[in-house]
Amino acid sequence: MTTETLAAMGLPMKRVGAANWLHSYRAMVRWEVLGSRLVLPLLVIVQILAGAGFVVGFGLLIPDISSAAALYLSTGAVVMSLILIGLIGTPQIVAQQKMEGSYDFMWSLPVPRSAATLASVTLAALVAIPGVVAALLVAVWRYDVTFTVDASIVPAFTLTV
C-alpha cells in the first residue's frame, strides 16, 4: 500500500524517516523540559555547588598539593559532578515520573524510543554543564591549573552523562 492509499482509507500514515525522528526528538525534549521545569533550577544549583565543592573538598584532603595532583583532582571533580547527575539525578527523575504515571504514558506515545531516551539524556547533559563549568572555574581559581580542550572532550562528556 502506498501512503496515498492509506490516506484515502483514513488510516494513519507510517511514521518513519529522519524528519519524523527529529520532530519526535524535539517534542520529547520539550516534554522533558516542561515536565521537569519545577526541579530544573534546583538540579542546576545542586550541580554547581557539588562541582565547586568537590574541587575544594578534594584539595582539603591533600594540604601541600602539587600542580599535577591538582590537575588530577580538578578533572576528577568534574567527572564526579557528571556521575552525580547520571547515577543519582536521572534515576530520581525517572522514579518521580513513575509515581506520577507520566513515565508509562511517555513510553506509549507514538515516537521512536531512541528519540525519547535521547531527550532524557539531553536534559541530563544540559543540567550537568553548569556544574562542570563551575568545577573548572573553581579549579582554575583555587589551584592555578590550566586546561587544554580538544575534540575528545565531546564524546567523553557524552559517554559520562
C-alpha positions as CSV (number, residue, x, y, z in Angstrom):
1,M,0.0,0.0,0.0
2,T,1.2,3.5,-0.8
3,T,0.8,6.4,1.5
4,E,-1.8,7.9,-0.8
5,T,-3.9,4.7,-0.4
6,L,-3.5,4.8,3.4
7,A,-4.5,8.4,3.5
8,A,-7.5,7.8,1.2
9,M,-8.7,5.0,3.5
10,G,-8.3,7.2,6.6
11,L,-5.6,5.0,8.1
12,P,-2.7,6.6,9.9
13,M,0.5,7.3,7.9
14,K,3.6,5.3,8.7
15,R,6.0,7.3,10.8
16,V,9.5,6.7,9.5
17,G,12.5,8.7,8.4
18,A,14.8,11.2,9.8
19,A,12.3,14.1,9.7
20,N,9.9,12.2,11.8
21,W,12.7,11.2,14.3
22,L,13.9,14.8,14.6
23,H,10.3,16.1,15.1
24,S,9.8,13.4,17.7
25,Y,13.1,14.3,19.4
26,R,12.2,18.0,19.6
27,A,8.8,17.1,21.0
28,M,10.3,14.8,23.6
29,V,12.9,17.4,24.7
30,R,10.1,19.9,25.1
31,W,8.1,17.2,27.1
32,E,11.1,16.5,29.4
33,V,11.9,20.2,30.0
34,L,8.3,21.1,30.7
35,G,7.8,18.1,32.9
36,S,10.9,18.9,35.0
37,R,10.6,22.7,35.0
38,L,10.0,22.9,38.7
39,V,13.0,20.9,39.7
40,L,15.4,22.1,37.0
41,P,16.6,25.2,38.9
42,L,17.3,23.1,42.0
43,L,19.2,20.5,40.0
44,V,21.3,23.1,38.3
45,I,22.1,24.7,41.7
46,V,23.0,21.3,43.2
47,Q,25.3,20.6,40.2
48,I,27.1,23.9,40.6
49,L,27.6,23.5,44.4
50,A,28.6,19.9,44.0
51,G,31.1,20.7,41.3
52,A,32.7,23.5,43.2
53,G,32.5,21.6,46.5
54,F,34.3,18.5,45.0
55,V,37.2,20.7,43.8
56,V,37.6,22.5,47.2
57,G,36.9,19.3,49.2
58,F,39.4,17.1,47.4
59,G,42.0,19.9,47.9
60,L,41.5,19.8,51.6
61,L,42.5,16.1,51.7
62,I,46.0,17.0,50.5
63,P,47.4,20.1,52.2
64,D,50.5,20.6,50.0
65,I,49.2,19.7,46.6
66,S,51.4,19.7,43.5
67,S,50.3,21.1,40.2
68,A,50.0,17.6,38.7
69,A,47.9,16.3,41.6
70,A,45.7,19.5,41.5
71,L,45.1,18.8,37.8
72,Y,44.1,15.2,38.5
73,L,41.8,16.3,41.4
74,S,40.2,19.0,39.3
75,T,39.4,16.8,36.4
76,G,38.3,14.0,38.8
77,A,35.9,16.5,40.4
78,V,34.4,17.3,37.0
79,V,33.9,13.6,36.4
80,M,32.3,13.2,39.9
81,S,29.9,16.0,39.0
82,L,28.9,14.3,35.8
83,I,28.5,11.0,37.6
84,L,26.3,12.7,40.2
85,I,23.7,13.6,37.6
86,G,23.9,10.3,35.8
87,L,23.7,7.9,38.8
88,I,21.6,10.0,41.2
89,G,19.7,12.7,39.4
90,T,18.3,10.8,36.4
91,P,17.1,7.8,38.4
92,Q,15.3,10.2,40.8
93,I,13.6,11.9,37.9
94,V,12.5,8.5,36.4
95,A,11.2,7.4,39.9
96,Q,9.2,10.7,40.1
97,Q,7.8,10.2,36.6
98,K,6.8,6.6,37.5
99,M,5.0,7.8,40.7
100,E,3.1,10.4,38.6
101,G,2.3,7.9,35.9
102,S,3.9,10.1,33.2
103,Y,6.7,7.6,32.6
104,D,4.4,4.9,31.2
105,F,2.4,7.5,29.3
106,M,5.6,8.8,27.7
107,W,6.6,5.3,26.5
108,S,3.1,4.8,25.0
109,L,3.5,7.9,22.8
110,P,3.9,7.3,19.0
111,V,7.5,8.4,19.0
112,P,10.7,6.4,18.5
113,R,12.1,5.1,21.7
114,S,15.5,6.3,20.8
115,A,14.2,9.8,20.5
116,A,12.6,9.6,23.9
117,T,15.7,8.2,25.5
118,L,18.0,10.7,23.8
119,A,15.7,13.5,25.0
120,S,16.2,12.4,28.6
121,V,20.0,12.2,28.1
122,T,19.9,15.7,26.5
123,L,18.2,17.1,29.6
124,A,20.7,15.4,31.9
125,A,23.6,16.8,29.9
126,L,22.2,20.3,29.9
127,V,21.7,20.1,33.7
128,A,25.3,18.8,34.1
129,I,27.0,21.6,32.1
130,P,26.8,24.3,34.8
131,G,28.4,22.0,37.4
132,V,31.2,21.2,35.0
133,V,31.9,24.8,34.3
134,A,31.7,25.7,38.0
135,A,34.1,22.9,38.9
136,L,36.6,24.0,36.2
137,L,36.4,27.7,37.2
138,V,36.9,26.9,40.9
139,A,39.9,24.7,40.0
140,V,41.5,27.4,38.0
141,W,40.9,29.9,40.8
142,R,42.0,27.6,43.6
143,Y,44.9,25.7,42.1
144,D,46.0,27.9,39.2
145,V,45.8,25.0,36.8
146,T,45.4,25.3,33.1
147,F,43.3,23.1,31.0
148,T,43.7,22.2,27.3
149,V,40.5,21.3,25.5
150,D,40.5,19.1,22.4
151,A,37.9,17.3,20.4
152,S,37.9,14.2,22.6
153,I,36.0,16.1,25.3
154,V,32.7,15.8,23.4
155,P,32.5,12.0,23.3
156,A,33.9,11.8,26.8
157,F,31.3,14.1,28.1
158,T,28.5,12.3,26.2
159,L,29.5,8.9,27.5
160,T,29.9,10.1,31.1
161,V,26.4,11.6,31.2
